[in-house]
Amino acid sequence: MKNGKIYPRIGDKQTVYLKSIVTRPTIEVGDFTIYNDFVNDPRDFEKNN
């Protein structure tokens, strides 16, 4: 996701495209891999997992 789109669905802030938020080179994700976290901010994927 090089277009910078973080959220795949309008109004859903619990689900993100991982490709747009992962920065570590040791974590590989597909272009359309999504992640949902209804407890924590899903943008903190790297910190929480």
N, CA, C and O atoms as CSV, one atom per row, in Angstrom:
chain,resi,resn,atom,element,x,y,z
A,1,MET,N,N,0.838,-1.179,0.000
A,1,MET,CA,C,0.000,0.000,0.000
A,1,MET,C,C,0.880,1.239,0.000
A,1,MET,O,O,1.156,1.808,1.056
A,2,LYS,N,N,1.294,1.632,-1.106
A,2,LYS,CA,C,2.135,2.816,-1.191
A,2,LYS,C,C,1.315,4.093,-1.311
A,2,LYS,O,O,1.876,5.187,-1.276
A,3,ASN,N,N,0.001,3.976,-1.452
A,3,ASN,CA,C,-0.833,5.166,-1.571
A,3,ASN,C,C,-1.121,5.811,-0.226
A,3,ASN,O,O,-1.738,6.875,-0.178
A,4,GLY,N,N,-0.683,5.184,0.881
A,4,GLY,CA,C,-0.861,5.755,2.195
A,4,GLY,C,C,-2.204,5.468,2.838
A,4,GLY,O,O,-2.477,5.957,3.934
A,5,LYS,N,N,-3.041,4.695,2.186
A,5,LYS,CA,C,-4.341,4.374,2.770
A,5,LYS,C,C,-4.131,3.417,3.930
A,5,LYS,O,O,-3.566,2.336,3.763
A,6,ILE,N,N,-4.589,3.824,5.108
A,6,ILE,CA,C,-4.409,3.002,6.310
A,6,ILE,C,C,-5.642,2.151,6.576
A,6,ILE,O,O,-5.525,0.967,6.893
A,7,TYR,N,N,-6.806,2.739,6.451
A,7,TYR,CA,C,-8.050,2.053,6.809
A,7,TYR,C,C,-8.762,1.515,5.563
A,7,TYR,O,O,-9.035,2.280,4.638
A,8,PRO,N,N,-9.068,0.208,5.524
A,8,PRO,CA,C,-9.715,-0.370,4.343
A,8,PRO,C,C,-11.203,-0.055,4.221
A,8,PRO,O,O,-11.760,-0.117,3.125
A,9,ARG,N,N,-11.847,0.282,5.333
A,9,ARG,CA,C,-13.283,0.559,5.309
A,9,ARG,C,C,-13.575,1.917,5.939
A,9,ARG,O,O,-12.991,2.272,6.963
A,10,ILE,N,N,-14.456,2.654,5.339
A,10,ILE,CA,C,-14.852,3.960,5.851
A,10,ILE,C,C,-15.528,3.786,7.212
A,10,ILE,O,O,-16.423,2.954,7.367
A,11,GLY,N,N,-15.098,4.570,8.187
A,11,GLY,CA,C,-15.696,4.547,9.511
A,11,GLY,C,C,-15.191,3.460,10.436
A,11,GLY,O,O,-15.586,3.422,11.602
A,12,ASP,N,N,-14.328,2.570,9.957
A,12,ASP,CA,C,-13.787,1.474,10.767
A,12,ASP,C,C,-12.359,1.822,11.160
A,12,ASP,O,O,-11.443,1.699,10.347
A,13,LYS,N,N,-12.163,2.253,12.397
A,13,LYS,CA,C,-10.831,2.636,12.877
A,13,LYS,C,C,-10.164,1.507,13.658
A,13,LYS,O,O,-9.112,1.708,14.265
A,14,GLN,N,N,-10.776,0.311,13.644
A,14,GLN,CA,C,-10.199,-0.844,14.327
A,14,GLN,C,C,-9.445,-1.756,13.368
A,14,GLN,O,O,-8.742,-2.667,13.805
A,15,THR,N,N,-9.581,-1.524,12.078
A,15,THR,CA,C,-8.956,-2.373,11.068
A,15,THR,C,C,-8.038,-1.524,10.202
A,15,THR,O,O,-8.418,-0.440,9.759
A,16,VAL,N,N,-6.817,-2.025,9.960
A,16,VAL,CA,C,-5.834,-1.293,9.162
A,16,VAL,C,C,-5.179,-2.214,8.137
A,16,VAL,O,O,-5.170,-3.435,8.294
A,17,TYR,N,N,-4.637,-1.614,7.095
A,17,TYR,CA,C,-3.749,-2.322,6.181
A,17,TYR,C,C,-2.370,-2.350,6.846
A,17,TYR,O,O,-1.798,-1.294,7.116
A,18,LEU,N,N,-1.838,-3.526,7.109
A,18,LEU,CA,C,-0.542,-3.616,7.779
A,18,LEU,C,C,0.587,-3.025,6.939
A,18,LEU,O,O,1.532,-2.459,7.488
A,19,LYS,N,N,0.502,-3.147,5.632
A,19,LYS,CA,C,1.564,-2.635,4.767
A,19,LYS,C,C,1.769,-1.133,4.972
A,19,LYS,O,O,2.875,-0.626,4.783
A,20,SER,N,N,0.708,-0.421,5.356
A,20,SER,CA,C,0.799,1.027,5.545
A,20,SER,C,C,1.364,1.431,6.901
A,20,SER,O,O,1.777,2.577,7.077
A,21,ILE,N,N,1.390,0.511,7.863
A,21,ILE,CA,C,1.836,0.905,9.202
A,21,ILE,C,C,3.112,0.206,9.664
A,21,ILE,O,O,3.780,0.708,10.568
A,22,VAL,N,N,3.471,-0.932,9.079
A,22,VAL,CA,C,4.660,-1.669,9.494
A,22,VAL,C,C,5.900,-0.999,8.909
A,22,VAL,O,O,5.964,-0.723,7.711
A,23,THR,N,N,6.880,-0.741,9.772
A,23,THR,CA,C,8.111,-0.076,9.332
A,23,THR,C,C,9.351,-0.966,9.456
A,23,THR,O,O,10.371,-0.695,8.823
A,24,ARG,N,N,9.272,-2.006,10.250
A,24,ARG,CA,C,10.437,-2.874,10.465
A,24,ARG,C,C,10.677,-3.763,9.245
A,24,ARG,O,O,9.746,-4.394,8.744
A,25,PRO,N,N,11.911,-3.816,8.770
A,25,PRO,CA,C,12.210,-4.641,7.592
A,25,PRO,C,C,12.115,-6.141,7.859
A,25,PRO,O,O,12.054,-6.929,6.915
A,26,THR,N,N,12.100,-6.543,9.116
A,26,THR,CA,C,12.019,-7.967,9.453
A,26,THR,C,C,10.584,-8.485,9.460
A,26,THR,O,O,10.359,-9.684,9.621
A,27,ILE,N,N,9.616,-7.593,9.286
A,27,ILE,CA,C,8.212,-7.993,9.234
A,27,ILE,C,C,7.736,-7.861,7.801
A,27,ILE,O,O,7.718,-6.765,7.242
A,28,GLU,N,N,7.349,-8.983,7.208
A,28,GLU,CA,C,6.859,-8.977,5.830
A,28,GLU,C,C,5.355,-9.170,5.821
A,28,GLU,O,O,4.832,-10.069,6.480
A,29,VAL,N,N,4.659,-8.323,5.071
A,29,VAL,CA,C,3.206,-8.430,4.943
A,29,VAL,C,C,2.807,-8.224,3.491
A,29,VAL,O,O,3.508,-7.554,2.732
A,30,GLY,N,N,1.689,-8.797,3.117
A,30,GLY,CA,C,1.183,-8.638,1.763
A,30,GLY,C,C,0.555,-7.275,1.553
A,30,GLY,O,O,0.269,-6.558,2.512
A,31,ASP,N,N,0.343,-6.924,0.309
A,31,ASP,CA,C,-0.216,-5.618,-0.030
A,31,ASP,C,C,-1.610,-5.393,0.535
A,31,ASP,O,O,-1.975,-4.254,0.829
A,32,PHE,N,N,-2.389,-6.441,0.692
A,32,PHE,CA,C,-3.762,-6.291,1.143
A,32,PHE,C,C,-4.035,-7.008,2.463
A,32,PHE,O,O,-5.179,-7.351,2.759
A,33,THR,N,N,-2.974,-7.238,3.267
A,33,THR,CA,C,-3.138,-7.868,4.568
A,33,THR,C,C,-3.735,-6.861,5.536
A,33,THR,O,O,-3.228,-5.749,5.682
A,34,ILE,N,N,-4.817,-7.259,6.196
A,34,ILE,CA,C,-5.445,-6.361,7.157
A,34,ILE,C,C,-5.311,-6.926,8.562
A,34,ILE,O,O,-5.126,-8.128,8.754
A,35,TYR,N,N,-5.408,-6.034,9.536
A,35,TYR,CA,C,-5.290,-6.406,10.949
A,35,TYR,C,C,-6.364,-5.654,11.716
A,35,TYR,O,O,-6.573,-4.460,11.501
A,36,ASN,N,N,-7.047,-6.362,12.615
A,36,ASN,CA,C,-8.095,-5.759,13.421
A,36,ASN,C,C,-7.730,-5.885,14.888
A,36,ASN,O,O,-7.330,-6.955,15.347
A,37,ASP,N,N,-7.866,-4.798,15.617
A,37,ASP,CA,C,-7.633,-4.814,17.062
A,37,ASP,C,C,-8.717,-3.960,17.707
A,37,ASP,O,O,-8.713,-2.737,17.569
A,38,PHE,N,N,-9.639,-4.603,18.407
A,38,PHE,CA,C,-10.745,-3.874,19.010
A,38,PHE,C,C,-10.458,-3.457,20.449
A,38,PHE,O,O,-11.308,-2.842,21.093
A,39,VAL,N,N,-9.257,-3.788,20.966
A,39,VAL,CA,C,-8.874,-3.391,22.318
A,39,VAL,C,C,-7.892,-2.215,22.275
A,39,VAL,O,O,-8.064,-1.226,22.988
A,40,ASN,N,N,-6.869,-2.334,21.436
A,40,ASN,CA,C,-5.825,-1.312,21.318
A,40,ASN,C,C,-5.901,-0.640,19.952
A,40,ASN,O,O,-6.623,-1.090,19.062
A,41,ASP,N,N,-5.151,0.435,19.805
A,41,ASP,CA,C,-5.056,1.103,18.511
A,41,ASP,C,C,-4.339,0.163,17.544
A,41,ASP,O,O,-3.201,-0.220,17.817
A,42,PRO,N,N,-4.954,-0.225,16.428
A,42,PRO,CA,C,-4.310,-1.165,15.519
A,42,PRO,C,C,-3.047,-0.609,14.867
A,42,PRO,O,O,-2.241,-1.373,14.335
A,43,ARG,N,N,-2.867,0.705,14.899
A,43,ARG,CA,C,-1.645,1.292,14.351
A,43,ARG,C,C,-0.433,0.980,15.216
A,43,ARG,O,O,0.702,1.203,14.793
A,44,ASP,N,N,-0.660,0.464,16.432
A,44,ASP,CA,C,0.429,0.061,17.330
A,44,ASP,C,C,0.770,-1.420,17.180
A,44,ASP,O,O,1.284,-2.028,18.119
A,45,PHE,N,N,0.498,-2.000,16.039
A,45,PHE,CA,C,0.738,-3.413,15.775
A,45,PHE,C,C,2.149,-3.843,16.135
A,45,PHE,O,O,2.325,-4.850,16.820
A,46,GLU,N,N,3.155,-3.109,15.693
A,46,GLU,CA,C,4.552,-3.482,15.948
A,46,GLU,C,C,4.878,-3.437,17.445
A,46,GLU,O,O,5.608,-4.296,17.941
A,47,LYS,N,N,4.368,-2.484,18.139
A,47,LYS,CA,C,4.634,-2.340,19.580
A,47,LYS,C,C,3.942,-3.431,20.389
A,47,LYS,O,O,4.503,-3.933,21.362
A,48,ASN,N,N,2.728,-3.799,19.991
A,48,ASN,CA,C,1.920,-4.724,20.785
A,48,ASN,C,C,2.090,-6.194,20.412
A,48,ASN,O,O,1.615,-7.066,21.139
A,49,ASN,N,N,2.743,-6.481,19.319
A,49,ASN,CA,C,2.866,-7.879,18.881
A,49,ASN,C,C,4.316,-8.290,18.740
A,49,ASN,O,O,4.601,-9.432,18.381
